[in-house]
Amino acid sequence: MLKAQDVKEYAKAAGADLVGIAPMDRWEGAPKQCDARYIAPDAKSMIVMGFRIPRGTLRGIEEGTFYVSYASMGYAGINHVRMPMVCWDVTAMLEDAGYEAVPIPNNFPWTNTAAGGQAPDLTGVTRPEFSLPVSEDKPAPDVFIHMRLAAFMAGLGEIGWSKMFLSPVFGPRVRLGAIITDAELEPDPIYDGPQLCDRCMLCAEDCTGGAIPTDKSIKITVAGHELEWGDINYVDCSRYFCGAAEEFNPFMVNEKDREGFQQPVSQGQRYKVGPTYDYGRALEGARGCIRACMVHLEEQGKLQNKFEKPFRRRKPWRMTWPR
């Protein structure tokens, strides 16, 4: 019989940094359009894997001199290369043991939810112009599982005010993937360690687009736990994380470029610097939701992944001269 520890050890050997397991009934209470049980109704377990974002990929953006590393190694490389490869390997391991497994990497933008692919929408509002349910008892394709809820259910950490998933090992420096399987594996308990997010609101303060409110929130109950995070403005987030804030973008944003941000999000994101940064739109470098949060958690000594030197060693830069 396949054991949970065998799966975890295999996943880590394949390249995952974190691995947790949840029973599928922990999805009880989640919105239908985000409920992974509709993907594989006979599944018994969900394996959730975390992949660290190397802290050094953020160094060049912190200094304002090198943006390629976060775009390629901290973003696209994880979502489009490392994570799918590990999902394939673990899925094959489960199949070889006689169990069906559905790999779910975090690199797909298609969803029927009202957020239109920017993020799973927890309001239950769907887009009939995108897809329709095949029967009344099912959600419309594609079900878009909320990876951060999945990681919470698997005991890997908590969801912070910024809606970023916070691991006690890496803080917000983690990307997530999942596999659901009909193998019944021993689950991990919900995270009950020291609280990571203390509602300091530095994520909101440092967000270049002001996309993280301090006074509006989303609440949801899953696995018997009420979770809450800021009611993120996804349109502003999608525009500012790729460089809409002139004072934090050294790539010569001008009035013509700025007009691009008023287009639909998918077109507006193409404004940037051409094919060199084709996937890596994150010119803002997650200034609030990752960097400010990470600095705060490291200063508090809350993270297990420790470094010889603090991340923030110089005063943060800002573009001030006429452009």
C-alpha positions as CSV (number, residue, x, y, z in Angstrom):
1,M,0.0,0.0,0.0
2,L,1.3,3.4,-0.9
3,K,2.1,5.6,2.1
4,A,2.0,9.4,2.4
5,Q,5.6,9.6,3.5
6,D,6.7,7.7,0.4
7,V,4.9,10.2,-1.8
8,K,6.3,13.2,0.1
9,E,9.9,11.9,-0.2
10,Y,9.5,11.2,-3.9
11,A,8.1,14.6,-4.5
12,K,10.9,16.3,-2.7
13,A,13.5,14.2,-4.5
14,A,11.8,15.2,-7.8
15,G,12.2,18.9,-6.9
16,A,9.4,20.1,-4.6
17,D,10.5,22.1,-1.6
18,L,7.3,21.6,0.4
19,V,4.7,18.8,0.3
20,G,1.5,18.5,2.2
21,I,-1.6,16.2,1.8
22,A,-5.2,16.9,2.4
23,P,-8.3,14.7,2.2
24,M,-10.7,15.9,-0.5
25,D,-13.5,16.6,2.0
26,R,-11.6,19.7,3.2
27,W,-13.0,21.4,0.1
28,E,-16.4,21.4,1.8
29,G,-17.6,25.0,1.9
30,A,-15.5,26.2,-1.1
31,P,-17.3,27.8,-4.1
32,K,-18.5,25.2,-6.6
33,Q,-16.4,26.8,-9.4
34,C,-13.2,26.3,-7.3
35,D,-14.0,22.9,-5.8
36,A,-11.4,20.3,-6.9
37,R,-13.9,17.4,-6.1
38,Y,-15.7,18.2,-9.3
39,I,-12.5,17.4,-11.3
40,A,-12.2,13.9,-10.0
41,P,-15.2,12.8,-7.9
42,D,-13.5,9.6,-6.9
43,A,-10.3,11.2,-5.7
44,K,-9.5,10.7,-2.0
45,S,-6.4,12.8,-1.5
46,M,-4.8,16.1,-2.7
47,I,-1.1,16.4,-2.8
48,V,0.0,20.1,-2.7
49,M,3.6,21.0,-3.5
50,G,5.4,24.3,-2.9
51,F,8.4,25.6,-4.9
52,R,10.5,28.3,-3.5
53,I,11.1,31.5,-5.2
54,P,14.8,32.0,-4.7
55,R,15.3,35.2,-2.7
56,G,18.2,36.2,-5.0
57,T,15.8,36.4,-8.0
58,L,14.4,39.6,-6.3
59,R,17.8,41.1,-5.7
60,G,18.2,42.8,-9.1
61,I,14.8,44.5,-8.8
62,E,15.5,45.5,-5.3
63,E,18.6,47.3,-6.6
64,G,16.9,48.4,-9.8
65,T,19.5,46.9,-12.1
66,F,18.5,43.4,-13.1
67,Y,15.0,42.2,-13.9
68,V,15.5,39.0,-15.9
69,S,16.2,36.7,-13.0
70,Y,12.8,37.1,-11.3
71,A,11.0,37.0,-14.6
72,S,12.6,33.8,-15.7
73,M,13.8,31.9,-12.6
74,G,11.4,33.2,-10.0
75,Y,8.3,33.2,-12.1
76,A,8.1,31.5,-15.5
77,G,10.8,29.0,-14.8
78,I,8.9,27.7,-11.8
79,N,5.4,27.8,-13.3
80,H,6.2,26.5,-16.8
81,V,9.2,24.2,-16.3
82,R,10.1,23.1,-12.8
83,M,6.5,22.6,-11.4
84,P,5.1,20.7,-14.4
85,M,8.1,18.4,-14.5
86,V,7.6,17.5,-10.8
87,C,3.9,17.1,-11.3
88,W,4.6,14.7,-14.2
89,D,7.1,12.7,-12.1
90,V,4.8,12.4,-9.1
91,T,1.8,11.5,-11.3
92,A,3.8,8.8,-12.9
93,M,4.9,7.4,-9.5
94,L,1.2,7.2,-8.5
95,E,0.2,5.6,-11.8
96,D,2.9,3.0,-11.4
97,A,1.5,2.2,-8.0
98,G,-1.9,1.7,-9.6
99,Y,-3.6,4.9,-8.8
100,E,-5.1,7.6,-11.1
101,A,-3.8,11.1,-10.6
102,V,-4.7,14.5,-12.1
103,P,-1.7,16.9,-12.2
104,I,-2.7,20.5,-11.7
105,P,0.1,23.0,-12.3
106,N,-0.3,26.7,-11.6
107,N,0.3,27.8,-15.2
108,F,-3.1,27.9,-16.8
109,P,-5.1,31.1,-17.3
110,W,-8.4,29.7,-18.4
111,T,-11.4,29.8,-16.1
112,N,-15.1,30.4,-16.2
113,T,-14.9,32.7,-13.1
114,A,-15.7,36.4,-13.4
115,A,-12.1,37.4,-12.8
116,G,-11.5,36.2,-16.4
117,G,-8.3,34.2,-15.7
118,Q,-6.6,36.8,-13.5
119,A,-7.4,34.8,-10.3
120,P,-10.1,32.4,-9.1
121,D,-13.2,34.4,-8.2
122,L,-14.8,33.5,-4.9
123,T,-18.1,35.3,-5.5
124,G,-19.6,32.5,-7.6
125,V,-20.1,34.8,-10.6
126,T,-19.4,32.9,-13.8
127,R,-19.1,33.9,-17.5
128,P,-21.6,32.1,-19.7
129,E,-19.9,33.5,-22.7
130,F,-16.9,31.5,-21.8
131,S,-18.3,28.0,-21.1
132,L,-21.5,26.3,-19.8
133,P,-22.0,23.4,-17.4
134,V,-22.5,20.0,-19.2
135,S,-25.2,19.2,-16.6
136,E,-27.0,21.0,-13.8
137,D,-25.1,19.3,-11.0
138,K,-21.6,20.4,-12.3
139,P,-19.7,23.7,-12.5
140,A,-18.8,25.0,-15.9
141,P,-15.4,24.1,-17.3
142,D,-12.7,24.8,-16.4
143,V,-12.9,24.4,-12.7
144,F,-10.1,26.6,-11.4
145,I,-8.9,25.4,-8.0
146,H,-7.7,28.0,-5.6
147,M,-4.1,26.9,-5.1
148,R,-3.7,29.0,-1.9
149,L,-6.8,27.3,-0.4
150,A,-5.4,24.0,-1.5
151,A,-2.1,24.7,0.3
152,F,-3.9,25.8,3.4
153,M,-5.9,22.6,3.4
154,A,-2.7,20.6,3.0
155,G,-1.2,22.2,6.1
156,L,1.6,24.1,4.3
157,G,0.9,27.5,5.9
158,E,-1.7,30.3,5.9
159,I,-3.1,33.0,3.6
160,G,-2.0,36.5,4.4
161,W,-3.9,39.8,4.1
162,S,-2.4,40.3,0.6
163,K,-3.9,36.9,-0.4
164,M,-0.4,35.6,-0.9
165,F,0.2,32.2,0.6
166,L,2.6,32.3,3.5
167,S,4.8,29.4,4.3
168,P,6.5,29.2,7.7
169,V,9.6,28.1,5.7
170,F,9.7,30.7,2.9
171,G,7.0,33.2,3.7
172,P,5.5,34.6,0.5
173,R,8.4,33.2,-1.6
174,V,6.5,30.1,-2.8
175,R,4.6,29.0,-5.9
176,L,2.1,26.1,-5.7
177,G,1.0,23.0,-7.7
178,A,-1.3,20.1,-6.9
179,I,-2.2,16.6,-7.8
180,I,-5.5,14.9,-6.9
181,T,-5.6,11.1,-6.7
182,D,-7.8,8.2,-5.8
183,A,-5.0,7.0,-3.5
184,E,-6.1,7.4,0.1
185,L,-3.1,8.9,1.8
186,E,-2.7,10.0,5.5
187,P,-3.4,13.7,5.6
188,D,-1.5,16.5,7.2
189,P,-3.1,18.7,9.9
190,I,-4.2,22.2,9.1
191,Y,-1.3,24.6,9.9
192,D,-1.5,25.6,13.6
193,G,1.9,27.1,14.1
194,P,2.8,30.7,15.0
195,Q,0.7,33.2,13.1
196,L,2.7,34.6,10.2
197,C,0.5,37.5,9.0
198,D,0.1,40.1,11.8
199,R,-1.9,42.5,9.6
200,C,0.9,45.0,9.6
201,M,-0.5,46.2,6.2
202,L,3.0,46.8,4.7
203,C,1.8,44.8,1.7
204,A,-0.9,47.4,1.1
205,E,1.4,50.3,1.9
206,D,4.1,49.2,-0.6
207,C,1.8,48.0,-3.4
208,T,2.6,50.4,-6.2
209,G,-0.9,50.3,-7.6
210,G,-2.7,50.5,-4.2
211,A,-4.5,47.2,-5.2
212,I,-4.5,45.9,-1.7
213,P,-7.1,47.6,0.5
214,T,-6.8,47.9,4.3
215,D,-10.5,48.1,5.0
216,K,-12.2,45.7,2.6
217,S,-11.9,41.9,2.8
218,I,-13.0,38.6,1.5
219,K,-14.0,35.9,4.0
220,I,-14.5,32.2,3.3
221,T,-14.9,29.1,5.4
222,V,-13.2,25.9,4.4
223,A,-12.3,22.8,6.4
224,G,-14.0,24.4,9.4
225,H,-11.7,27.5,9.3
226,E,-12.7,31.0,8.5
227,L,-10.1,32.7,6.3
228,E,-9.9,36.4,5.5
229,W,-7.8,38.5,3.1
230,G,-7.9,41.9,1.5
231,D,-10.4,42.3,-1.4
232,I,-7.8,42.7,-4.1
233,N,-8.4,45.0,-7.1
234,Y,-7.2,42.6,-9.8
235,V,-7.4,45.1,-12.6
236,D,-5.0,47.5,-10.8
237,C,-2.8,44.6,-9.7
238,S,-2.5,43.2,-13.2
239,R,-1.5,46.6,-14.6
240,Y,0.8,47.8,-11.8
241,F,2.7,44.6,-11.3
242,C,4.0,44.8,-14.8
243,G,5.2,48.4,-14.5
244,A,2.3,50.9,-14.6
245,A,3.9,52.9,-11.7
246,E,6.3,55.3,-13.4
247,E,8.3,55.9,-10.2
248,F,9.2,52.1,-10.0
249,N,9.7,51.3,-13.7
250,P,13.1,52.3,-15.2
251,F,12.1,51.0,-18.7
252,M,11.1,54.4,-20.1
253,V,7.4,54.4,-19.6
254,N,5.9,57.4,-21.5
255,E,2.4,58.7,-22.2
256,K,1.9,56.4,-25.1
257,D,2.8,53.4,-23.0
258,R,0.6,54.5,-20.2
259,E,-2.4,54.6,-22.5
260,G,-1.9,50.8,-23.0
261,F,-2.9,50.3,-19.4
262,Q,-6.4,51.5,-20.2
263,Q,-6.9,48.6,-22.6
264,P,-8.3,45.3,-21.5
265,V,-5.8,43.7,-19.2
266,S,-4.5,41.0,-21.6
267,Q,-3.6,43.7,-24.2
268,G,-2.4,46.3,-21.6
269,Q,0.2,43.9,-20.2
270,R,1.9,43.7,-23.6
271,Y,3.1,47.3,-23.3
272,K,6.5,46.5,-21.8
273,V,9.9,46.0,-23.2
274,G,9.4,43.5,-26.0
275,P,10.3,39.8,-26.2
276,T,13.2,40.0,-23.7
277,Y,10.5,40.1,-20.9
278,D,7.8,38.3,-22.8
279,Y,6.5,36.3,-19.9
280,G,8.2,38.3,-17.2
281,R,5.8,41.1,-16.8
282,A,6.6,41.5,-13.2
283,L,8.7,44.6,-13.5
284,E,7.3,45.9,-10.2
285,G,8.9,42.9,-8.5
286,A,6.0,42.1,-6.1
287,R,7.1,45.2,-4.2
288,G,4.3,44.9,-1.5
289,C,2.9,41.4,-1.6
290,I,6.3,39.6,-1.6
291,R,9.2,41.9,-0.9
292,A,7.6,44.1,1.9
293,C,6.0,41.0,3.5
294,M,9.3,39.0,3.3
295,V,11.3,41.8,4.8
296,H,8.9,42.1,7.7
297,L,8.7,38.3,8.4
298,E,12.5,38.0,8.2
299,E,13.0,40.9,10.6
300,Q,10.6,39.2,13.0
301,G,12.5,35.9,12.8
302,K,9.4,34.0,11.8
303,L,10.8,32.1,8.8
304,Q,12.7,28.9,8.9
305,N,14.7,29.7,5.7
306,K,17.3,32.1,7.2
307,F,20.1,34.1,5.6
308,E,23.4,35.5,6.7
309,K,22.4,39.1,5.7
310,P,19.0,40.9,5.6
311,F,17.3,41.3,2.3
312,R,16.9,45.1,2.5
313,R,20.4,46.6,2.9
314,R,20.0,50.0,1.2
315,K,17.2,52.6,1.1
316,P,14.6,51.5,-1.6
317,W,15.0,53.4,-4.8
318,R,12.4,55.5,-6.6
319,M,12.5,57.2,-10.0
320,T,12.3,61.0,-9.3
321,W,13.8,62.8,-12.3
322,P,11.7,63.9,-15.3
323,R,11.2,61.1,-17.8
